[in-house]
Amino acid sequence: MGAKAGNKGKSRGRPRKNNIPQGQGQPKQPSQKTQGKDLLFILDIGTRSVIGVAGRLEEGMLRVLCVESAEHSERAVVDGQIEDIEQTARIAGQVKSRMEQALGLTLTEVHVAAAGRVLKTEHVVCQMELDDQRPVGAKELAALESMAIQKAYQDLVSSLEEGDNTDFCSVGHTVVGYQLDGYSFSTLSGHKGKLAGVDLIATFLPSEVVESLYTTMSMLGLSIASMTLEPIAAMNAVVPKELRLLNIALVDVGAGTSDIAVADRGSICGYTMATVAGDEVTERVMQELLVDFSMAEQIKFAASAGTETIEYTDILGFPAAITLAELTEKLEPTIQDLAHKIAQGILNINDTAPKAVFMVGGGSRTPGLCALVAQALDIDDKKVAIGGNNYMKRQIIADPQYLSAEYATPIGIAVTAMTAGNGENFAVSLNGSRLQLLGRTMTVMEALRRGGFQYGQIMGRSGKSVVFEYNGQRRIARGELPTLAEIRVNGALAGLSTPLQAGDEIYFLPAVDGADAAPLVSDVADRWETFQVELFGQAVEAGTQATVNGVLSEGSRRVRQMDQLEVRQVETVGELLEAIGFPGWEEDVTLNGIPCTGPDQPLRPGDRIELDPGSPRGEELLPKPPAPVPEAPPPQDSPRPEPAGGIRVTLNGRGLDLPGREDGGQYQLFDLFNYLDIDPSHPRGTIVLRRNGAEAASYLEAIQDRDQVEIYWSQDLEQLM
């Protein structure tokens, strides 16, 4: 008989059939109602599972209304980073759907936390001049902290090794303290002064990590209302502000990573992470007891619950049992290594051992882990303990099972969102929806991408071109240029590179794709003038004549890809007779009853060409002119004139002609995405941009005539090497 499930890593608890806290009633039927501003929806995307929490604000506390969770069927999240966006979105979508059914409404905004194995922190001090006649308000504080985060970002970029082009985004920050005219303050709100300062720690993750989270939420129809860092969230749930006057560490032991935060003198003063966690212990159980991953998790859970004798079934199907003492002895080397790396992470950001350590997350209950962490830090065993509900219940009203170490992060995300006012101070508005700023100066382009808009909606796509052959020469009929998007920031016209500040309001009207090219034979001909004459008793077209793929065609025939056109002017008697293959004419034809004087005799509308009655060859010369092959004429849209000033570039080794822009502006690198099969919603690594052999600064970099441009996914190149 197998033991019950145990550590779920970042899942922080075993899924339950009924996740509605006691007293909240049964699930309601779905309705058309949407999420209100007083309802907080949280998704904790973990290595092992996804947890969703929904709650409503009541007198300064959060009442938890619904909790749901679902485990990943594949390794979609590795070490806290989303790697398989579609798989993660599928599991998160299951959680969202069940919660919507239980709540009877549609969820539209979500609060999330980021994590990852490449975590960077910067400690900065920043100052800003004030109007000393006005008290400091939320707007001024937001501007001050935003300046500090941007300074931290610049410091981070300058510290990167040469050739490291990783782009980072801020995923959380904490204020260590404020200064006003040289004096220290815990808050500046309401004070007056001339010079404000802030001492701040900002945390950054690679933009790919953040973008994958935004893309996943966008696939679910959710906008991200706020984002924090996982250890910040757990700290806010477990360690109240009054305890942060002490030097305290918090460790969130998940499945793939152990996230660490340290508080001192009233604020959080450092973050880090260790890329070891519960999975290492699970894998050791698998090796020692010859069981699969699921059974190893069950054994861990039984051990953490203190079960003296744990029964299980190995991979060969044989029942077995092991005592808790025996299991602990087998796992001790792995647990000791985990404890050592956690302790080293704490010391790296705290210099000395803290006064106490709170352990949270599903892996925190690993037998002996707390004692081994204390031993590694050389502090009393009683100073390292599981973070429980002692402080969580001061802020959260929920069933006791959710006020536990396993739910510290999802509950902490809710607490962070609740106490931060839903991130209003560090957000912009995009078409009425709130969008959180992420550290470095965000441009309109970045805001639109994070708001879920695709490249085609932002830039628009030119219509498809038609390539054909005209009298032996290759020609291209180009599709129409897109109707440009309309962008306004705070009511004023703006561009994609316009920088944004907290509180900005963006209005965005998506671009409209240009129409595909649909040229007619008469459109592409250098000259198209036709008239009728009578030839040997039959009405035929003279003037411009065309064949398409060897078949005589009318001018209303649509030109398609790779068609071969032959166009010629039939304006004399000789040219008309040659066109029908007439074998001779001097003594055989008349024009309007008069013998022709020569092949260059011009034709006019209504002319009559007949066989001379005295011709010795008679009726045998009469040809049967081929009848045109008409097509139903399409709508007669007037072709748009192609602007002058086009350029030619080489894109991934192939020549590309770009027509002049109607607005007279320059082409930029993002315009070339219209000619590539690159879908940003299905990334294959990072997008590599090169112009004339050098790394491009951004998508907005202008391109010139004869430029050599390369745009491709990094993984595509790796597969070729």
ABEGO torsion letter per residue (X at the ends): XBBBBBBAEAAGEBBBABABBBGAEBBBBBBABBBBAABBBBBBBBAABBBBBBBBBBGGBBBBABBBBBBBABBABBGGBBABAAAAAAAAAAAAAAAAAAAGBBBABBBBBBBEABBBBBBBBBBBBBBAABBBBAAAAAAAAAAAAAAAAAAAAAABBBGBABBBBBAEBBBABBBBGGBBBABABGBBBABBBBBBBBBBBBAAAAAAAAAAAAAAGBBBABBBBAAAAAAAAABBAAAAABBBBBBBBBAABBBBBBBBGGBBABBBBBABBAAAAAAAAAAAAGBBAAAAAAAAAAAAAGBABBBBBBAAGBBBBBBAAAAAAAAAAAAAAAAAAAAAAAAAAAGBBBABBBBBEAAAABBGAAAAAAAAAGBBAAABBBBBAAAAAAABBBBAAABBAAAAAAAAAAAAAAAAGGGAAABBBBGGBBBBBBEBBBBAAAAAAAAGBBAAAAAEBBBBBBBBBBGGBBBBBBBBBBBBBBBBBGGBBBBAABBBBBGBBBBBBBBBBBBBBBBBAAAABABBBBBBBBBGGBBBBBEBBBBBGGBBBBAABBBBBGBBBBBBBBABAAAAAAAAGBABAAAABBBGGBBBAEAABBBBBGBBBBBBAABAAEAAABBBBBBBBBBBBBBBBBBBBBBBGBBBBBBGGBBBBBBBBAAGBBBBAAAAAAABBBBAABBBEBBBBBBGGBBBABAABBBBBGBBBBBBBAAAAAAAX
